[in-house]
Amino acid sequence: MVIAKSLLGCFVISLPVIWLELSSGVSPQLAARADKSSVSLFEGSHRQIVDARFLPYSAVGKFKGTMTCTAAIVLDPRIIVTAAHCIMERDGSIRESSFSFQPGYRSGNHNAKFDATVWAVGSRQSSEHETVRDAARDWAILVLDRAPLGVKPFALSRHPIGTLGMSELQLKLPAYSDDTGDAETLSVDPACAVRDLVWDTLIHNCAAGRGSSGAPLLVREEEGYAIIGIQAASIFEGDQSGHMRFVGSQATGSWMFMNAAQALSRQLNAEPVPAVNSGDY
């Protein structure tokens, strides 16, 4: 079993290295999974600032947990999904019972802030001990204290996983990434794609700086954009002199949390919704 750990909190994080055989030919000896919240090593980033007030981006917001991340509203106006490491301490525990979410956040605007309570978590995300299984389950579902007005939740993509056509899907990654506008405005990588499926995670080439963790990986479907995954980490190629180059990103597939999100959507208006704590997963 491959073990990985990260050193969160540093500017440039050297992660326990997870070796990936990428279809692009990147050397497995040089491909390293970077710190969970990503690092800003993108030269000439092509991310574009978008207006978060309009579809499809109005369902994306800034999430404040143990770090600043991105989250998205799914299936129901009160359900959001983000990366699990955004709500956890370094040891994988959840010490806070409530977090905050601001859909359509823009710097200088007094966007409504919503309290969010953890409902379900995929797996413990510890900076000291993380398995491949944990990395593939880096997701958390939270319930907002009230429903934002005028926001259309994203659907979860049912696109067949592992098909030959997946590499042809055009993706978008809207996020509060610090490589554009210091994470104070929503920006999007408008045209990127899945490169591979490794250990049950999507490897894609969307640029994602710090603050992008939990951001929705969007694919266009018949009724609009749907989430096919959420941003979890970035992958860099390093050389012997210590220089690092971005080669891709890792996303937790929507199929990992689809059943949990659908179950919450069904019961949300029928009975009280219980919160979870660090001992429930």
N, C-alpha and C positions, 0 to 999 in steps of 0.2 A: 504494500500500500504506500502510495506517495504521500508524504506529509509536507504541509506548507505552513509557514507562519509569516506574519508581517510585523513591521516595526512602525506602527501608526504614530502620527504626530510629528514626524520629521519632514523636512522639505523634500528631500529626495530619499525615497525609501527603497532599500534593497530587500526584495522579498525572497523568501525561501522560494526557491526557485522551483517552479513547476515546468517540466519539460513538455513542450507541445510539438507534435509533428504537424505542421501547417501545410496545407496543400500548395501554398505559394512557394514552398521550397525554403522557407526560413530554417536555418540550422537549429535543430533541437538543443544543441549545446549552448546556443546563445539566446534562446527565447526565454524570457523571464517574466513572471507575472508581477506587475508593479503594485504598489500599495493600494489598498482597497478603495481609497477615495480618488485615486489617480494623482499623477504628478504633472506639473506644467512644463513639459519638455517639447512642446509642439512648435516647430519653426514655421512661420507663414501659415498659421491656421486658417482654413477656409470656412470656418463657422460663420454663419450670417445671423445678425440680430433680427428677430421677428417680433411682431406685436402680439403679446400674450393675451390680449383681449378677445382675439378672434379664433374661430375654428381652424385647425383642430387643437390649437395650442392652449385654449382657455381651460382645458382640463389638466394642464401641467402646472405645477407650483413648486415654490421653494419649501423644503422640509427642514425643520430644525430639530435635530435629535442630539446624539452625542457628537455630531459634526453636522455641518451644513451639507445637505444633499438635495436631490430632486425627487419628486414623487408625482404620481398621476392618479386621477380618479378613474375607477373602473367599474363597470356594470351598474352601479348605483351611485347617486350623488354623494353618499356618505362613506363610500369605500375608497381608500387609497392604497396603493402598493408602492413599496420602495425596497431598497436593499436592506437585508437584515443587519449588516454591520453598521448601518446608520443609526440604529437604536441601541447598540450594545457597547459595553465597556470593553477594555482591552482583554479582559478575561472571559468575555462572552456572556456576562451577566446583564440583565436588564434592571437597572436601579431606579429609573424614572418610570412613572406610571402614565405620564401624559406628555405628549410632544405637540409641536405646532406645525401648521400647514397653511401656506398662503397661495391659493390658486391665482394664476395670472399676475404674479408679483412683478412689479416694475419699480425701480429705484425712484424715490421722490413721490410716489403715490401711496396713499394710505389704504393699502389693500386690506380687506377683511382677513383676520387671522382666526383660524379654527383650531381648537384643541383636538388632538388625535390620540386615541387609546389603542394599544396593541391588542389585536384579536388572535392572530396566528403567526407563527414564525416557522420558516423552513428548517433551519438547523442552526446550532450555536456557531458563531463566527468569532473564534478566538485568535488573537494576534500571536499567541504562543504555541497553539497546536491546532492545525486545521487539516482535515483530510480532503481528498478529491470529492468525496460524497458531500462534505460540508460546503465546498465551493460551488457545487451544482445546485445547492438549495439556499442560496444567499437571497432570500426574499422575506418580506414581512408585510402582513396585511393589517391595516389600522382602520378604526371607525372614527369618523368625525363627529363632533358634538352636535352638529346641525348640518343641513344640506346647503351648499353654496347655491345662490340663485343663478339661473340662466346658463348652467354648465352642462354640456352633454358628455356623459361618461364614455370612455373608450370601451369597445368590445375587446375580447381576448381572441387572438387569431387562432383559427382551427386549421391553418395551413399545414399539410402533411409534413412531418419532420423527417429529414434525411433523404428527401427526394432530390433527383438530379436538378430539378428546376429551382431549388432554393437559392442557388448562387445567382440566379437571374432576377431575384426580387430586388426592387429598389427600395431602400430603407431611408428613414429619417430618424435622427436622434436629437430631439429638443431637450436642452438641459441648461441649468444655471452653472455654466462652466467658467472657471476663472481665467481661461485663455481668451475670453471675449467679454469686455465690459466689466471685468473684475467680479463676475458672477452676480452682478446687480441687475442684469437684464437677461431675458431668455434668448438663447441663440440656438441655431440648429445646423447640424451637418446635413445638407439637403440631399445628398446623393451618395449613398454608400451601400455596401452589400455584405451578405453573409459569405465568409470565406471557407468555413469548415464547421463541423460539429465534432467537438472533442470532449469526451467524458461527460456527455449529457449537457454541455454548455455550448452556446453559439459563439463562434469566433467571427468577428466582423471588423470592418476597416473604418468605422465611424470614429472621428477624432473626439476625445472626451477628456477634458481637464478636470482638476480638482473641483468638486461640487456636482459632478455629473453622476455620481453613484445613485442608483435608483431611477435614473431617467428612462423613460419608455422608448423602446426600439419599435418604431412604427412601420407598418406595412399597409399599403393601400388595398382595400378590399371593396366589394361591390357597394356596401352601405357606408363607406368612409374608411378612416384609418383605424386599425386595430393594433393592439400590442402583441408583438411576437416574442418579446423578451424585455428584461430590464438590465441596465448597465451595472456591472459588478466590479470590473477591474480593467486595467490596461496592460498591454504586453509590450515590452521593449526588447530590443536587440542590443547587447553590449559587446564591446571589444576589450582586449587586454588592457588598454589604457584607461578604461573606465567610462568612455563615451557611450551614451545610450541613444537609440533611435526608436521611435514609435513604429511598431509593425502591426498592431491590431488591438482590438478590445475584446473583452469577454462579457457575455450577457447570460443571465439566468433565463432559461426558456419559459414562456408563459404556461406551457403544459405542466410545469412544476407546481404552480400555485392555482391553476384553473379550478380544480375541484373545490378547494378551500374557499375561493372567492365566490364561486357559484352557490355554495352552501350558505355563506353569509348573506348573499343577496336574497336568497329565498326566505331566510328567517328574520331578516332585519326588521321588517314591519310586523312580524307575527309574535315575537317574544323578545324578552330582554337579551342583550348581547353581552356575554361574559368577556372579561379581559383575561389575558394570560400573564404569567410572570416567568421569571427565568427558570423555574423548575418544571415548566409545562411542555418542554420539547426535548 
